[in-house]
Amino acid sequence: MNEQEKHRYCTNKFIELANQLKDEKIDPTLVSGALMTASGIYATFVAAGNEGALEPSGVDKVVALYRRTLEHHQEVKKGQLEQVKG
C-alpha cells in the first residue's frame, strides 16, 4: 500500500467512526467538532510529543495545513459535482 492509499484508508476509517457516532444519534456537528479536537491533539503530539505544546508559529503551521487540505477537498468535491452535472 503506497502513501496515498494509506492516507485514503485512514481517512475512510475516521469517516466510518464518525458515521457510527452519528448513527448513535450524536449530532454530526458535535462529531465534526470532536474529530477536529482529536486531530488538533494528535497534530500537537506529532509535532511536540506527549509532553510538549505548540508555539503560536506551530499553531499557524497546523492551521495553514488544515486550510490547504480543506481547500483541496473542496476543489475535488466541486469537480465531482461538475462531472455528475455534465
N, C-alpha and C positions, 0 to 999 in steps of 0.2 A: 504494500500500500504506500503510495507516494504521499508527500506532504499535503497536497490539495485534497486527496481522498481522505486522509486522516482528519483534516480540518472539517470537511463536509460530514464525516462520521460523528465527530464531536458536536458539531452544530446540531445535527439531527437528534442526538441523544438529549441535548438540552431542550430542544423543542418538544421532544417526546415527554420529558419530565414536566415541562410547562403545561402541556395538554392534559397530562394526568391530573395535575393540580386543578386545572380548570374544570375537569370532569368531576372533581371532588367539590364542586360548587364554590371554588375560591375565585373571586373577581379577577379577571385577566389583567386588569390594571395593577392589582396587588402582586400578581405573579410576575408581571413585567418589572415592577419596581424591585421585587426580591431578586430577580435574575440580575438586574443592574447592580444591586448592592453586592451580591455574591461575586460578580465579575470585578467590581472595584476592589473588593477584599483580596481576590486572587491576583489581580494585577499588582497590588501592593506587595503581596507575598513574593511574586516573581521578581519584582524589582528590588525589594528591600529585605526579604526574608521574614521569618516569623517575628523577629524582634525589632524590625525597622519600620519606618514610615516614609512616605514620600514628602519631599520638599515641594514648595509651590511649583518649581520648574518641572518636577516629575509629574505632578498633577496635570500641568499644562500638556505635557507629552502624552499622557494617557487620554486626556480629553481630545486632543488632536487626532489620535489614533481612532478613538470611538467615532469621531466626526467623519473621518475618511472612510471608515468601514460602513457607516450608515449611508453616507452619500453614494458609495459604490453599490450597496444593496438596492438603493432606490433607483439608480440608473439601470441595474439589471432588471428590477421589477417592472419599470416603465417599458423597457424593451420587450419583456414577455407579454405585457398587456397590449402593446402595439402589434405584436405577432398574432395575437388572438383576434384583434380587430381586423387586421389586414388579411 
